[in-house]
Amino acid sequence: MQNPEPLVSIITPSFNQGRFIEEAILSVKAQNCARIEHIIIDGSSTDDTLDVIRRYEGMYNLRWMSEPDEGQADALNKGFKLARGEVLGWLNADDTYQPGAIRSAVAWLQSHPAVDLVYGGFNFINEGGEILYTHIPPEFSLEKLLYGDIIPQAAMFFRRGIIEGIGGVDPSLHYVMDWEFVLRIARNYRVQRVPSVWGNFRITRGTKSVEEPQRSWPEVIPVLQSVIEAEPIRLGPWADDALFVAHLLAALEFARVGQEETVRDYIRRAFAVGAYRQRHLASVVPVIVGVATRPWHRGFAVHPNAQKALDEFSTCLGETPAERRLLGYLRLWRAIEAGKRGELGTAKEFIKTGLHLIKLTDLIQWQPLGMLLVAVLGTRLIAKLRMLKNRFIINIRHK
């Protein structure tokens, strides 16, 4: 970057977000960065979105247009084409930036010229803007992205050369366009995590990722397969395991909505991959229970249908010896949870059926013992400890 203050273009796709878009606008307008252009691409909203946008015309460097489009990806790609900035950001109309986020990101890009995309932590917020959970992503690695590690658009900024090099978001995707976009970037450019909170990701009723998370998996798995096929040597060490876990989590989300045949199909495909031969099946139980109980699309809050999802998922396991072992470990976990709730009869039944499916000697290994320890501690305590760790990282970063 030659200019000490590069122009930053923030692209906001919008459709009927009149409830929240003013907060997004104000979060951009309030940034302490001198050179920002905010480009809002609206898809012909029918609520008061346009009235809100018009109120801010002339108050800061805002450009906008409203016309029918083919969805969020189409709107984003229109915005990327209009952008004049050297640095780009993507802020959805119901999300917001933290104060100082853009200047902090620009400073990192300026001081690390070899880095093409930087991302920070973010807060999950509810419809009223209250913080539900603070997430500091781990240090970047491509393999973590294969498992769906979250790099949200509200906390990432990148050089315009990325758009010029690989294009914009994939318009054929509706649920995982952001994940695929970051995966594509990560395979071709250098990505860096910064331990600061830059954005706020809003959990809202009625959005597709919150209300129908199962619909994302028919997009996730083909994207994952195509990425692995494109780079078999680089991604080979994690390929089968990532596909194994993805198919199991897909089955879990379809179990949550009672689609039994689809659940069975995803489970069959999971065990057909063969990765379970390299991974101890006890180690995947905390992942399954964590997603069932405290999924990201609920801001890691307890899901009301968690036990139903686990019941439906368990019902569909058992066709093969490996599936029965997984079911056995899952039942032992659920026995501990039932005992903690005071449901001793249920706990006893889970223990009895669980031990019937696995050998007692199989438990005397570190993976099953670790699984049982996590079950005793509980996902709620672990979530709290994770949040405390994240806040500690932030505090150390700012001292």
N, C-alpha and C positions, 0 to 999 in steps of 0.2 A: 504494500500500500504506500503510495507516494504522498497522499494527502494526510496530514496529521489528524484530521477529523473526516473520515470517509463517510459518504452518504450511506445511510442505512434504510433499506426498503422493507417495510412490514406489510405483508399481504394478509388480508382478513377476508375469507369467504363467508358469505352470510346468506341466510334465508329464514325469514320469520323469526329473528332473534331480538325482537324489540324489547323483551324483558331484560336482556343482558348486554346488548351491544354498547350501551352508553358506558358501562364499566370498562369494557375493552378499549373504547375510544379514550376515556380518561386515563387509563393506565399507560397508553402510548403518549398521549399529549403531555403527561406529567414527567416523562423521562428527562433526565438531566443530560441529554445528548443534543448537541446543537443542530446536527444535520440528520433529520429523519423525514422520510416521506411515508405516509400511511395510505395504502391503497386498499380500498374496500370494494370487493366484487360481490354484488348482491344479485340473487337469482329471481328478481321480480317479487319481492316480499309483498304480502297482502296485509300484514299487521302494521304497527307504527314504526317499523325499522327505518324507513326512509325519512320520516319526520325527525327521528332522533339524529340521523346522519346530517340532515340539512342544518340542524341547529349548530353544528360545529364547523360548517363551511366558513373559511376565512379566519378561523381562530388558530389554526396550525396547518402544517403542510399536509393537507388531506386531499386525496383524489378518490373519486368513487364513480361507479357506474352500476346501473341496475337494468338487467335484461334477462330473459329466459336463458337458462343454461342446462347442461346435461348432468348437473350434480356438483358436488364439492370439488372433485378433481378438476373438472372443466373450469370452475371458477378460479382455483389456485393457479392453473396453468395460464389463464388469461392474465392474472396478476403478475406472475413471473415474467411474462413477455413485456408488460408495461413497466416493470421495475427498472430504475436507473441506478440503483445503489450498487456499491461494491460489496456490501454485506447485506444478506437477506435474512428475514425472519418470517415465520408463519404463525399467526395468532388467530385461532378460531374466535368467532364472535361471542361465544359464551365464556371464554377464558380471559385471563388478565396477566400482565407482567408485574413483577415486583419492582418497587422503586429502585432505580439505578441499574436495572438488569442489562439494558442495551449498552450503556457505557462500559460496564464490566466486561461484557462479551467482546466488545470492540477492542478493549485494552488487551484482552487475551490474544485475540487474533493478530493484533499489531506486534505484540511481544513474542509471538510464536509464528513466524511467517511460514513454517512448514506445515502448520495445522490448517485444515480446510473447514472443519466443522467443530464447534465447541458446544457443549451442553452442560447444564447445571441441574440442581435439584429442583423439586417443585412441591407445592402443596396440593393435596386433594381438598377441594372446597365444596360446600353444599350450595344449594340454590340461593341461600342468603349470604354467601361469601365467608361463612365460618370455616375454619381449618379443621378438616377431619383427620388428616394424617400428613406428615412431612416425609417425603421420600428423597433420599440422596442416592442416586444410582451408584453402583460400584464402578471401579475403574473400568474403562472401556476394553472390551475384547469382542472380537467378531463371534466367537463361539457362544457368548452369552446372548447375543442377538438371536441366535438360532433357537434359543429356548424362550424367546418372547420378552427378553429384558426390555424395560420401558425407557425409551428416550422420547419424551413428549414434545410435540411441536412448540408448546408454550415456553420451553426452556432450552431451545436450540437455535443457533445462528450459524450461518455458513457463507462462504464466498460465492459470488455470482458465477465464478468459473465452473462450479458444480453443475448449475443449470445448463450452461453452455456445453458442458462435456457429456452429461448423461441424460439431459432433458428433465422434465418435471415429474409430477406424480402420475401413476398409471391410471388412466381413466376407466379401465375395465374393472377396477377394484372399488368396493364401496365400504368395506369394513376395516381393511388393513392397509390402506394406501400409505399411511404414515410409516408403518413398520417396514413395508416393502421399499419405500423411498429411502429410509435410513439404511436398510440392508444394502441397497444398491450403492449408496454413497460409501458405506464402510468397506465395501469390496474394492473400491477404486481410489479412495482418498484417505487422508489421515484424520482421525477423529480423536478428540481429547475431552475428557470429563473435567469439570471445574467444581470443587466442593462448595458451591454457593447456591442459594435458592433463587432462581430467576423467574419462575412462573407459577401460575395458579391454574390447575386443571379442574374444571367444574363437573361434578357429578349431578346430572339433572334427569328428572323423570321424563320419559318420552323419547330420549335419544336412543339411537339404534344400538350403541355399544352397551348401554345400561339395561335396556329392556329385552334385547334379543341377542345376548352374547354368543349363543350357540351358532348363530348365522355367520359368525366370523370364521369358523373353522373350515368350512368348504373353500375359503380363500386362503387361510393360513397354510394348510398342508400342501396344496399345489405350488404356492410360492416357495415354501421350504424345499420341496422336491426339486424345483427348477434351479434354485440357488446351489443346492448340493450337486446336481448334475453338471452345472456349469463349472464348478471348482471341486472335483472329486478328490484331488490330492490335498489341497489346502484344508478342506472341510471334512475330509474322510474320518479323522479320529472321533468326531462328534456326530456324524451324519445319522447313523442308525439309531443312536440313543435319542437324539433330538426328535426324530420321527416317531420313535416309540412313545416318548412322553407326550408329544403333540396329539397322537391318536388317542391316548388314554384320556387326556384332558378334553378332547372333543367329545368322547363318549360320555364323560362326566357332565358336560354342559347340556348334551341332549337328554341325559338322564334327568336333569333338573326339570325339563319340560315334558317328561314322560314319553319320549319317542323310543320305545324299547327296541324295535328292529334296527334303527339307526345306531343305537348304543351297541348292540351286539356286533354290528358290522364294523364299527370303529375298533372295538376290542379285538375282533378277529384280525383286522389289519395291523393293529399294534403288535400282536404276538407273532404275526407273520414276518415282521421286520427282522426278528432274531436278536435284537439288542438286549433283551432280557437275559441272554446268556452271559453278557459282560457286566451287567448291573445287578447287584443284589436287589431282589424285589422289595425287600423291606425299606430300601432307601427311597422308593418312589411313593410310599404311603403318605409321608408328611406333605409331599407336593399335592397329591390328590385331595387329602383332607383340607389342606390350606386353601386350595382353590374352591373347594366346595363350601367351606365355612366362611372364609374372608377373602373373596375375590377382589381383584383390583378394580373391577367395574362397579364395585360398591364402596370404593375408597377404603378397602380393607376392613370395612365394618361387617358384622355378622350378617350372613344372608339368611332370610327367613325360611328358605326352602333347603337349607343345608342338609338336614337329616334325611329329607325326602330324596335329595339327589344321591346321597350315599346309599340309601336303601335300594333305589332303582339301579344304581351302578352295580351294587353287590349282587343283585338278582341276576344280572346278565353275565357275571363271571362264573367260571367253573367248567368250561368245555374241554380244557386241556390241563395237564398237571401243573404247568406254569401259572395258569389262571387261578387254579385252586390254591396254590401257594400264596399268590398275591391276595386272594380273598381271606386266607388264614391270617396273614399279617394285618390286613385291614380290620378284621374282626377283633383281634387283640387290641389294636388301637382304640376301637370303639368301646371295648370292654372297660378300658381305663376311663374314657370320657363318661360312660354311663355310671361308673362307680363314683366319679367326682360329682355327678348330679344327684347321687343318692339312689340311683335306680339299680339296686343290688341284684335283683332277679334278672334284669336285662344284662347286666355285666357278667353274671355267672353263665348265662346262655351264650354270650359272645365268646367267653373264654373256652367253654366246652366245645363249641363248633370250630373255633379258631385252631385249637390244639389238635382237633381231629384232622385238620387239613395240612398241617405242617408237623415236622418232627421236632420234639423237644430239644434235641441236640442242635437243630438249626438256629435256635434262639441264642445259643452260647457263642455268638459271633458279634463283632463290634457293630455291624450295621443294624441287626435287630435290636440290640441293646440300646443303641443310639436312638432308634425309632421310638422305643418304649420310654426313654428319658424325655424326648420331646413331647410325647403324649402326656406324660406326667406333668411337665411344666405347662403345657397348654399353648395353643396358638395365640390366645389373647395376651399372655405374659410375654411371649416371644415378640409379638407385634409391639408391645409397649417398650421392651428392651431395645428393639430395632429403632423405634422413634427416638428414644433417649440417646442412642448411639449417633443417630443422624444429627440431632441437635448439638451434641458434643463436638462433632466434626465441624459444624457451622461455627460454633463459638470459637474453637481453636483457630479456624480459618480467619476470623475477623479480629483476633487479638494482635 
